Amino acid sequence: MKLFQKLIVAPAALGFLIPSASFAEEIKLADISNYSSQKEVKSISDFDPAEEIAVTNSRVDGLESRFNDFEAGSFSSTTTMNGVAKFQIGAVDGPSTAAESLQAFYFYEIDLNTSFTGEDKLNVEIETGNNVDSGNVSAITDFGNDSTADVLKVTDLNYTFPAFGASVSVGDSMDASKQFTAACEMGNVVDALSDCGTGNSIAVGGDQSISVSYEFDNGFSVAAGLSANDGETTEGMFTKEGEDIYAVNAAYSADAFAVAVGFAQVEADGNKDRNYYGINASYAPESFPTISGGYEFSGDQGSQKGTNQWAIGLGTDLGEGSLALSYGTNGAIASNATDIYAYDISYSYPLNDSMSVTPFIFVSENSGADDTTGYGTEFVFKF
């Protein structure tokens, strides 16, 4: 019975191996033709079953060995990959007439995670896209990464591990807030409304960073982060010449309510530090829209006035999809300047478990100029 099983397995293995380029040179047609015994059988008396079985076993064992070598080149069993591909098409109508044409953009990201102990994670994020930073719909919306410029780049590399009951992340191109807990659930379109307006205090950026968090059993968590934006240059990390970030965070989460606070001190090329203070929260009662909001302010920095910004949003299920509305200041506004605002509305409709389409429209006010109105649609593929 074993002989017939191997005779069935062998052609299947060959069918899998032959198309592979790596085996095209190794597996010769002569080897395949020699799969059976080279001994010519002229009569039934010349047939030796024991010899034929031995030859068959030898050939199959060789194929299994090569098949195992092929398997060794695949991902580690502790490595997982997921990703997203997004397309956006849209246009804006505003002060810049050059951007009023219909334009299209894409964004692609691969996220690789590997565990070595079962409790740690090495994270590598690879991105590309053709988003640009001004004068079009993608510059105003929260879409993609404007630094890849059609080139596939490693945009984040970090390692997370447990230590004394805490979770620690260290890495390059990593935010100081990697381990922070936020409470914002707002599905905004305009980038200036992201993170409920707390992008400098709770969703803190960074480069070469370390971020640590500790979660209590009662829903509370605390975190801290350090980051250097010039750690790869001669200005160095945590020096007077470099741009460094020091941040802390605390949060509380319950079944239908969450709140988070944060503080960040940002150094800028040896100038006076700017301190940011922020709070965001969300409330999601049963059978009612989810409400999210946040507020952030900073103190004066030398001759520069302090800033403030805020955002609020609603999200609710509608039909098979979800509707989101957002409103707030158009970024951080200086305390001696007139407030300008942004607002948007979007509807995300799932085509299936991995695909969705989201039409949107927004208005972004400009200081001393006409408002910018934009509209478009995003297509998202998750895998």
C-alpha positions, 0 to 999 in steps of 0.5 A, spaced: 500 500 500 505 504 501 508 503 494 502 506 491 501 512 496 508 514 494 506 513 486 501 518 487 504 523 491 510 523 487 507 526 480 503 531 485 510 533 488 513 534 481 507 538 478 508 543 484 516 543 484 517 543 476 514 550 475 518 553 481 524 557 478 529 555 483 528 548 481 528 548 474 535 547 473 535 542 479 530 537 476 532 534 469 528 531 465 532 525 465 531 524 472 524 524 471 525 519 466 529 515 471 524 515 476 523 508 475 528 502 474 533 503 469 533 496 468 529 494 462 524 488 463 524 483 457 520 478 461 516 477 467 521 473 470 526 479 470 521 483 474 524 483 481 519 487 486 524 488 491 528 492 487 523 496 484 520 498 491 527 500 493 528 504 487 521 507 487 523 509 495 530 512 493 527 517 488 521 519 492 526 520 498 530 525 493 524 529 491 521 529 498 528 532 500 528 537 495 521 539 497 523 540 504 528 545 502 523 549 498 519 549 504 525 552 508 525 558 504 518 560 506 516 565 512 517 563 519 511 559 522 512 565 527 511 571 522 505 574 520 503 578 514 498 583 513 497 589 508 493 594 505 492 597 498 488 604 497 486 608 491 483 615 492 480 619 486 477 626 487 478 633 486 478 640 490 475 647 488 478 653 492 484 658 492 489 654 488 486 653 481 491 648 479 488 643 483 481 643 481 482 637 476 480 630 477 486 626 480 488 619 483 493 617 488 494 610 491 498 607 497 500 600 499 503 598 505 505 591 508 506 589 515 510 584 518 510 581 525 515 576 528 515 573 535 521 570 537 519 568 544 511 568 544 511 574 548 515 579 543 514 582 536 518 585 531 514 589 527 517 592 520 512 596 516 514 597 508 510 603 504 509 606 497 505 611 494 504 617 490 501 622 495 503 629 494 503 634 500 500 640 497 495 643 492 490 637 491 485 632 495 490 627 498 494 633 501 488 635 505 485 628 507 488 623 511 491 618 506 497 615 505 504 617 506 507 623 502 514 621 503 515 615 499 514 618 492 513 611 488 519 608 492 518 602 496 521 604 503 521 601 510 517 606 514 517 603 521 522 598 524 521 596 532 521 591 537 516 590 543 517 586 549 515 585 556 519 587 562 517 587 569 509 587 567 510 593 562 510 593 555 516 596 552 517 598 544 524 601 541 525 602 534 527 607 528 521 611 525 517 610 531 512 614 534 514 616 542 506 614 543 507 607 540 505 605 547 500 610 548 492 609 549 488 614 546 480 614 546 478 618 540 474 613 535 473 619 530 472 617 523 475 623 520 477 625 512 480 631 513 487 630 516 487 636 520 482 633 524 485 627 526 486 624 533 481 628 535 485 634 535 491 631 539 496 629 535 501 633 538 500 631 545 497 624 545 498 621 538 505 624 539 510 623 533 518 621 533 523 617 530 528 614 534 524 612 540 522 608 546 515 607 549 513 604 555 506 602 558 503 599 564 496 596 564 492 596 571 487 591 572 481 596 573 481 599 566 487 604 567 493 605 564 500 609 564 505 610 558 511 614 557 515 616 551 522 619 549 524 620 542 529 623 538 528 626 531 536 627 529 538 621 532 541 619 525 545 625 524 551 629 528 546 633 532 545 626 536 540 624 541 537 628 547 542 634 546 541 641 545 542 641 538 537 636 536 530 635 536 527 631 542 520 629 545 518 627 552 511 625 553 507 621 558 500 619 557 494 616 562 488 613 560 481 609 562 477 605 558 470 602 560 465 598 556 462 604 553 466 610 555 474 612 554 478 618 556 485 619 555 490 625 557 497 626 555 503 631 555 509 632 550 515 637 551 518 638 544 525 641 543 526 645 537 533 646 535 535 649 541 530 653 542 525 654 547 521 648 549 514 647 546 509 644 551 503 641 549 497 638 553 491 634 550 485 630 552 480 626 548 474 621 549 469 617 546 462 615 548 459 609 545 452 608 548 448 602 546 443 603 540 446 610 539 452 614 535 459 614 538 461 621 540 468 622 540 472 629 541 478 632 543 482 638 545 489 640 545 493 647 547 500 649 548 504 655 551 508 661 548 514 659 545 519 665 545 516 670 540 511 665 538 504 665 541 501 659 544 496 654 540 489 651 541 485 646 537 479 641 538 475 636 534 469 633 535 465 627 531 459 622 530 459 615 527 453 611 526 451 604 523 447 606 517 444 600 513 450 595 511 455 601 512 457 606 517 456 614 517 461 619 520 461 626 521 467 631 523 468 638 525 473 642 528 479 647 528 483 646 521 489 644 525 493 648 531 491 655 531 495 661 534 492 664 540 492 671 537 489 669 530 482 668 528 480 661 528 478 657 521 475 650 521 474 644 517 468 639 517 467 633 513 462 627 512 463 620 509 460 613 508 464 607 508 460 601 505 463 594 505 463 590 499 466 584 502 470 582 509 476 585 505 474 590 501 470 597 502 468 603 498 468 610 502 465 616 498 466 623 502 466 630 501 469 636 506 470 643 507 477 646 509 477 653 511 483 658 509 485 664 513 484 670 508 482 666 502 476 662 500 474 655 502 477 649 499 471 644 498 473 637 496 470 630 494 472 624 492 472 616 493 477 611 496 477 604 495 480 600 500 483 592 500 485 589 506 489 582 506 
